[in-house]
Structure formats: structure tokens, C-alpha cells
Amino acid sequence: MKLLRLLLLCILPFTGISQNSCNFISSNAYQQCINGGSQALIIFEWFNDTATTTGCDIISVSYSTAAGNGPYTYPIGYPTGQPSGNFGVYAGVQNMPPNWSVEHYLVLNYSNGSQSDTISYTPTACIPGCMDTNSTSYNPWATNDDGSCVYAGGGTNGCDPGDF
């Protein structure tokens, strides 16, 4: 029995079970390509179980990157008991695109002094181009539709004038 307890104590910290009474019940992170694909807006979202936890209001978030930027702490002004929230951060600046392989991190800071598990996201390159497979100008590597699609017959709306 002692061996089983010891084994559980050794394994528990490495499992996905959070040891924090305040933590999100689910989270998500995604990006939106902006400025023609030279930048990305990374959006972190979280959903809290406010019905069963107390003292778990989010008072701030801490943002950092694997490249060593941060942590930067930003106050959050959500009302008490807010079940969900989000936070966005720019990756790259207008004249310098982001390093697409750098992981970005967000940690929620709760009113009881504890912190959440880390939400992480690595952006993908924003490659502008036509994403419509029916277009003659289709770009299979495009990740950001830039409105450049051209269709048979020279149109830009997907209709071939010869069809009518």
C-alpha cells in the first residue's frame, strides 16, 4: 500500500490533473492574420466554472513567449463571477513579421493569489493568396485569403460568363 501511495505521488504531478482549485475548465487559442499577413493577432480564450468555485475571479493575465519576452502582466476588468474571457496580443509589428515558430504563453492570475495552468499557442505563417480551389489562381499554401482569386473567363466572382 505504501508503494502505491508513493507511486501516485510521483505520477500525479505529471498528469493533466490540475492541482489548483482555481483553473479554467477549458481554453482555446487561435490567430487572425492582419495587415496583409505581416502580423497575427493571437487570441487566448478561457471558460471558468464560476458556479462551484469562490475566490477565483481573474484579476490579471501574464503573457510571455518562449523567446524570453515577458512575463508582462495586464490587469483584467471583468465583472465578478464572469464565466469566460479572452485576451489578444499582436505577434510581429507592422514593419517586422513575427517569428512564426515562437510559442506564446498566457497564465490567468486569480483573486485568491493562485495562477491557472498555461495556455500556449504557436502561430502559423500568414501566407496571403487565393484559397478557393475552384479558382485558376488558387494558392495551396495560402493561409490568409487576400481576395486575389481569378476564375475561368477572367471574372473574380466564380461565375464564368460563358455559362449563361
N, C-alpha and C positions, 0 to 999 in steps of 0.2 A: 504494500500500500504506500509506503514512504517513497518507493521508487516511482510509482505512478504520479504522486504529487510533485516530485522533483521533475519528472519528465514534463508534466503540464506547465510547471513554472518556467521551464526552459523553452517550451514551444509557444506558449501564449503570446509573448511579445512579438513573435514573427508572423502571427496570423493576421488576417484582415479585421480582427475584432478590435474596435477602438476601446481604449482604456480611459476615455474621457467621458464624463457624464454629459457634457455639452458637446455635441457634434452634429453636423448636418446628417440628414437621413439619406440624401442623395445630392449629387453635384454634377455639373456639366461644364465644359469649356469648349469654346469654338472661336472661329475668327471670321471677320468680314474684311475683304480686300477693299482698300480705299486708295484714292489718289492714283488711279490708273494701275494699281497693283504694286506701287513702290512702297506701300505701307500696309500693315494689317492692324485691325482693332481686335484685340483678344478680349473676349467676354467670358468671365467666370460667373457661374450661377450656382446657387445652393438652395436647399429646401430643408427647413428645420421642423422638428416635431415640437411645436410650442405647447401642445396640449398636455404633455407628460413631463416636461422639464421646466424648472424655475431657475432664475438667475442666469439664464442662457441667452440674454439679449446680446446682439452683436453691437459692439461699441466702436470697433475699428477693424481694418484689414491690414495685413502686412504682405507686401509684394516684393518679390526678388527674382533673380534669374540664376541659372547655372553658370553664367559668365561672371558672377560675382557682384552684379548690381544689386543694391539694397542690402538688407530689407528696408523698405520705405513703408511707413505706417500712415494710413489715411483714416481720419475719423469718418464714421458712418452715422447718418442721422435718421435711421429707420425708427418708426414708432415701436413702442414696447409690444412684444408678442408677435411681431411681423414674421410670418412663416417662411418667407422666401426673400431672396435678394440677388443682386448682381453687381459686378464691378468690371469696368472696362479699362484697358490700358493699351496705348499705342505701341506697336513694335516697329521700330525704324522711325526716321524723321524724314521730312519731305525731300531732302537732298541726299539722304543716305538710307538705302533699304535695310531692313533688319537682317541679322544673321539668322537664316531660316532654320538652323539646326540647334539653336539655343532653347533650352527648356525654361518655361516661365512658371513661377510658383505663387500661390495665394494661400494665406492662412487667416482664418477668422479669429478675432480676439473677442472673447465673451465678457460680459459684465461681472462674472464671478472670478475673473483673473485667469481662466483657462484658455487654451487655444484648440482649434479644430485640427483634424488631420489636414495634410497639404493637398490642395487641388493643383494639379500640374497640367501643362499644355505646351506642346511644341508646335509652332506654326508651320504651315506648308507654304511653299513659294506661291505667290500670286502671279500667275502667268496669264497676261491678257490675250484674248483671242476669241474666235467663234467657237462656241460649244455645241452647236446644233449639227448632229451627224448627217442631216439631210442637206446641208449647205455645201456648196462647192469650195468654200473657204474654211471648212471645218479644221480646227486645230486640235488633234487628240491630246496634246499636252496642256491645253488651256485649263486654268482653274478659275478664271475670272472672265465672264462674258463681257466683252467690250463693245458689243453692237456692231461688229465688223462683218457679220455674216452676209454672204452674197449667194444668190441662188441661181439655178439654171435660168437663162433668159435675162439675166442681169438685174433682177429685182432684189430687194432687201427684205421682203416680207414673206418669202417662202412660196409665193404664188408664181407660177410660170404663165405669162400672158398667152402662150400658145395653148394652154389648157382650156381656154374659153372660146 
